[in-house]
Amino acid sequence: MSIQTADNVKRNDQPARSVFQVEAIIKRNSPINKEYHLLNVDAPQSILRCKPGQFFHILCPARAAHQPYLRRPMSIFGYSLEKGELQFLYKVTGNGTRALTYLKKNDVVNLLGPLGIPFTIKPNWVNLLILARGVGLATLAPLAQEANRLERNLITICSARNSDVLMSDNHFRKLGAEVITVTDTEGTSKMENVRHIIEDRICGDGIDAMYTCGSNRMLQLLQGIGTKYAIPGQVALEQQMACGLGMCQCCVRSFYCGKKIVQKRVCRDGPVFGLQEAMAW
């Protein structure tokens, strides 16, 4: 069903959007490593008209051992209008996400969305760079899907503690991206090394836009590089949310707006923001 919210009203440069609440049938819900699960659901066409960077608010099932009270915001990992499929990659961290792991094939899950402001790929942005770590790679996966559709050049730097928890690298390769993996155990994930990798690309074919998610260190690194080389970019922010619609004010945080610092709601004004707009934490 369509829900009348503030997101049905046009704001800034974003088109008017509708939010839907649907019951989706589980196709598959399985672990991909020790920490993360991949959830695939059959989804109606109404909610599949989503964009990279948007998210859904998921009603986690209540069980005897797990009694989640609030919905959980979850970034879109993949979507396909042709297959009628929606995917979420989630990390098991508490009652809500642990309760999700008990969902089986043909079970039903309640989804609210799509929500939030998506990523942008401008027409003159040809050479793109993604830098992310952990679940941040899940948020950026649909952006790689869109870059592939638009036939843009994409470099993805995937960071992790070790190769066992490295995620989405093969997924990005299948989408035509050049993938560079860096890990803590190999000593390659230090920000100074990542800086050298990015600057080498800037001096080579060049980079038109940069994207990241989740990590404060990565945000600060790309902000510095963006300022030095005048390269624009965007960041998707992770934040605790209660309603996901902008009413509860739970996800408010500070942002740069010119010379001022303003307060914005991550769920409604984001979760995607300009790279230089976001304040490091």
C-alpha positions, 0 to 999 in steps of 0.5 A: 500500500502507498503511505502518505509521508513527507517523502511524497512531496518534492524537495530540493532536486529530488522527484516526489516519491512514494513509500510502500509497505509490503509483505515480501516472500523469502526466496533465500536467507543464508550466511555468506561468512561468519558475520554476514547473511544475504537475504533475497526476497520476491518483491512487487514491482512497486518497491523495485523502482528504487535507486542505489543508496536507498534503504528499507525499514524491515520489521524483524520477526519476534521470537522467544529469545529475540524481541526486537521492538523497532524496525531495522533500516537496511541498505539495498544490496541488489534489486532486479525488476526483471527477476522481481527480486530484492537483496539485503546483506546484513551483519548479525549484531543484535536481537533484530538482525539475529531474529532475521537469521531464523527466516526461511524460504517462503516465510514472509517479511514486512518491508517499508520503503524505498526510503531516502535520497539515492546516489547520483552519477552525473553525465560527465562523471565517467571514471568513478571510485568506490572506497568501502569496508565491511557492510559499507560495501553492501550499500555501494553494491547497487551503485556499481550496478548502476555504473555498469548500466551506464557504462562508466569506468569503476574502480572499487577498493574493498577493505576488510580485517582479513580475506575471510570477511572480505565481501562483495569483491567478486560481485563488483568484478562481475559488474565490470569494476576493477577491484583492489582489495586491502586488508588489515592482516596484509597491512595494506588497509592503512589509510596512507597506502589507500591514499597512494592507490587513489592518487596514482589513479588520479595522476593516471586516467583520473577520477571524476567522482568518489563514493564511500560509506560507513567508515570515518577514516575513509570519509576523512581520507576522501574529503582531503583528497577531494579538496586537494584535487577538486574531485566531488563525491558522495557518502552514505551514512549509517545511523540509528533510526526509529521511524525511518520517515523523518518524524522521530528525529532519532537520526539527526546529526550535524552537517556543513552547509556553506559556513554554517553547521546545520542539523539534518535527518539522515533518514529523510535528508539522506542517507546519501550526502555530499562528501564535503557536507558530512561532518566526521565523527 
